Amino acid sequence: MEQRACRPGDDRVTGDGWLLEGVDVRRVWAALAGRVRPAVFVRSERLEREVGADVTLVLEVHQRTGSFKYRAALGAALFARGRRLVTASSGNFGAALALAASEAGLPCMVVMPAASARVKIDAVRSLGATVDLVDTAVVSRAERLAQLSLADPAAEAISPYDDPRVVAGNATLGSELFEGEDRFDCVLAPIGGGGLASGIVLARDLLGARAAVVGAEPLLANDAARSLREGRLCANPCEPPTLCDGARTPSLGRLNYAILSRGLEGIVEAEEATVERAVRLLFTAANVKAEPTGALALAALLQDPGRFPSRRIACIVSGGNVDPALLCRIVGG
């Protein structure tokens, strides 16, 4: 198995058109340089035989706090406007913002579903944030976040995905994918709220790369796919019961929809059994521990292999913060 690390292409951040809703993407990339860990690019011959495709895994499982969300959170924290930060998260963004806020010298509170994986709740607390657990059947994360924001005018609510600083932070991963020669024909990226996929599309367009970007979404939480089909922003009526807790978002963010509706080639909707197969295959064929949301891109490839013939595919494995009991059940199954 061949491994190599790829560093952000900060020297390519030139030219016009770098403002995203008033946020200078160049400033965000410069601020994150040297603070985020470069993604690790992995080729596995066994995995490629299993899926029958030319696949490079783009691993964010070794990123600080275990997922790509640290890029997003650091972009938001370093350019925060409030004296305190609050967010709602199933775990990964909460942990990332807890660490990023502490590095920026800001207190942080994270609203989390009471049903969140214990490993994620413990991680957020261990990084210094206050955790506010809510029963999402009674009050949604967004509603609780709005309540906290009203109660504390000095607190700034940070969306895990619908924020130009978050998208710009995620775009640093895109800069690693698209620097230099065109190595990939297609990038597969998981979609929950759309922050990561938006960052990939943004970086591709700013750097003038030609690769197609395809989203990967759980069939049980397919609001993004429905939004693209219907040409309008669609929402889930309740928190979707998918195994992919990072994709249990009510809908794409407003900013994310604007970027993805014009920048995606399409979205593959993965069944739950296919997501479990992807988690298992990453573990057994590539020695990679991935959470279900993190395995969505590979699940999309498994779900619709005929969509990607003869393409050099970059498959983003976005996070590895999986509950040990769940991983044992999936891998053992």
N, C-alpha and C positions, 0 to 999 in steps of 0.2 A: 504493500500500500504506500503510495507516494503522498507526501505532505509538503505543503509550502505555504508560507504566510505572505500576504499581499498588503502593502501599506497604502494609506490614503493618498490620492493624487492631488495634493494641495498645490503643486506647481501648475496644474492645469486649470485652476480656478481663476480664469481671466475673462475679460469681455463684458458685454452688457447683458441685461435681462436677468440679473441675479437677485432681484428683490422679490420676495414672496410675502405678499400682504404686509409690506413695510419691513420685513425681516431680511437683512442682508445675508444670504446663504454663505458668502465668502467669509464673513465674520464668524459665523457659527462653526464652519469647518476649521478655521484657523484656531478658534478657542478649544475645539475638541482634539486637535492634533496633539499626539503624545499622551493624551488622557485615556482614549479608548484603545482597547486591544484590537489589532487587525484580525479580521476573520481568517480562519484557517481553511485552505482549499485542499480537499482530499479526493483522490481517485481510488476506488475499490474495484478490482477486477471481478470479484465475486458478486458484488452488488450489480455491476453492469451486466453480468451474465444473467442474473435473476430478472432484471427489468428489461433487458434487451435494448439498451439505449446507451449513448455516449453521455455519461453523467459525471459532473463534478459536484461534490457536496461542498457547500459553503457554510462552514460551521460557526455559529455564534454561541454555541453551548459553553465555550471557554471565555466569553465576554465577561466583564465584571458583572456580578450578580447573576450570571448564568444565562443571560438572554440579550438579544439585540436592544432591549428596552433601555439599557444604560445609555446608549447613544442619544435616544430621544429625551430621556430625563435630564441628562447633563446639558443638552441644548436648551431645555426649558429653564433649568435652575440657574445656569450662568447668566441668562438674560431675563431673569424674573423681575417683575415689577412690584410684587407684594413683599411684606415683611415676614409672612408665614405662607407656607404652601399647603394646599389640600388637594387630594385627588381621590378618585374612585378606581379600584383595580381588583382583579381576581388574584393578583399576587406579583406578577413579574414587573409591571410598571411601578407598583407600590414599593417593592424592594429597590428598584433602580432609582426612584425619586428620593427615597429615604437616604440612600448613599449620596446621591448628587446634591441634595439639599444640605446634608451635613458638610460636604466639601465646600459648599457656597456659604456656609455659616447661617443657614436658615432652618427654623423648626418645621416639622412636616407632620401632617396627619393623613392617614390612608383609610378610606372607607372600603371595607371588604365584605363580600357575602359570608355569612356565618358558615356556609357549606364549602368554603374555599379549602384547598388542600392544606393540611396542618403544616407541612414543610414550608409552604409559602407564607402563612401567617407568622410562623416563627421567624422566618427570614426577615420579614418587614420589621418586626419588633427588635430583632437583634441588631439591625442597622440604625436604630435610634428613633424610629418614627412611632407615633401613637397610632394604634389600630382601633378603628370604630367598626365593630361587626354588626351587620344588619341582616334581618330576615327578608330576603328579596321577594318573598311571597306577600309581604306586608308593605314594604316600602322599597322602591328601587334604589340602586346606587346613585343614580342621577338626582333623584328627589332628596336623598339624604345629603348629598354634596351641596345642593342648592340651599338646604336648611343651614348647613354649617357656614356657607359663604355669607348668608344674610346675617347670621349671628356675629360674625367677625369681619368687619369691613377691611381690616388690615390683611386679611388672608386672601391669597390669590388661588383660584381654582385652576388646576392644570389638567387639561384633557390628555389622556394617554395617546390620542391620535389626531384630534381635530384642533391642531395648533401649528402655526407655521414654524415655530422654533423646534417643535417635535419632529415635523416632517424634514426640516433642514438637518437635524441631528441624525435621523435615519438615513438621509441621503449620503452620509459619509460611507455607509456600506456600499451604496451604489458607486461611489467614487472608486472604491477598491475593485469593484466588478468591471468597471468600464475604462480604467486607465490603460494607456498603451494600446496595443493592437486589439482588434475585435476577436476575442477568444471564444465568445459564446453567441449562438444564434438565438437563444431563448433563455430567459430567466424565469424560474418558477418561484413565486413568493406567496406565503400564507396571507390570508386576509381575515381580520376581525373587524376592527374599526377602520382599517385601511391606512394606518400610519406608515407601516413598513413599505408596502407596495407603492404608496405615494412617493416616498423617499427614493425608491429605486427608479421610478418613472422620471422624477425630477432630475436626478443625477444623470440618467441616460440622455435626457433632452438637453441639459446644460452642457454636457461633455460631447454631444454630437455622436453618440454611439448608435448602432443600428439594430441592436438586439430587440426582439419582441419580449414583452413582459406579460406573463400569464398568471392570473391569480388562482389560488387554491383555497377553497372554502368548504366547510362541512355542509352536507346536504340539509342537515337539520337546522342550520343557521345560515341560510342562503340569501340573506337580505341584499348582499352586494350583487349577486348574480341576478336577482329579480330586478334590482335597480337598473342594471345595465340593459336588461331585456325590455323593461318598460319605459326607459328613458326618463325616469324620475326617481327621487330618493325614496326607497321603500324601507319600512321598519318591521322588526319582528314584534308580534303582539305581546310577547312575554319573553323572559330570559330563556333562550333555547336550551333544551336538555342534551346538548352535545357533550361528548367526552372532552372536546377541545375547549377548555375553560377560557382560554384567551380569545376565543371567537364568540363568546356569549354576550356580544354587544347588541344594543337595541338596533343600531343601524350604522352605516358608514357615516363618518363625519361630513359636514358640509364641504369643507375644504378638500377632503379626501375624494368625495364624489366628483368634484369639479376636475380634479387631476386624473382620476382613474377612468372616468367616463370617456375621456379623449385619448388616454394613454395606454390602456390595456388592450391586448389582442383578444382577451376573453377570460372567463373564469371557469374552472373545472370544479364541480360539486362532488365532494368525496363522501362516500357512505362511511358509517361508523366502523364497520368491519374492515374496510380498506385502510382507515386510519390506524387501526390496531395492527394490521399487517405491516404497515409502513414503520411503526414503532419497533415491531419485532424484527423486521428486516434490517433496519439501521443497527440494531443491537447485535444481531447474529452475523450479518454480512460485512459490516463496516466498523464494528466495535464502538458505536456511537450511542450514548444514552440520550434519548430525546423525549420530551414531553409530547402528548398528542398534538397540541397546536403546532409545536415545532416540527412535527413530522408531516404536516399537511401538504407541503410541496411534493414530497415523495409520494404521498397518497394520491395526489392528482395525477402523477405519472402512471401509477398503478391502475387508477380508475379509468383512464382514457389513453392507453399507450399508443393507439393509432393516430393520435393527434400530433405526435412528435417524431415522425419518421426522419431519420438521417439528420437530426439537429444536434448541435453541441449544446447541451443543457446545463445550466447552473441551477442547482437545486438548493434553495436556502433552508437550512435547518436552524430555525430561529431561536430555540431555547431548549435547555436540558433540565429544567426544574420540575421533575416528575416525582410524584409521591412513590416511595420505594414499594409499598404494597401494590399500587396500581401497576408499576413496571413489572413486578414479579408475576402478577396475574396475566398481563398481556404477553410477556415473553414466555411464560410457562404454558400459555394457551396455544 
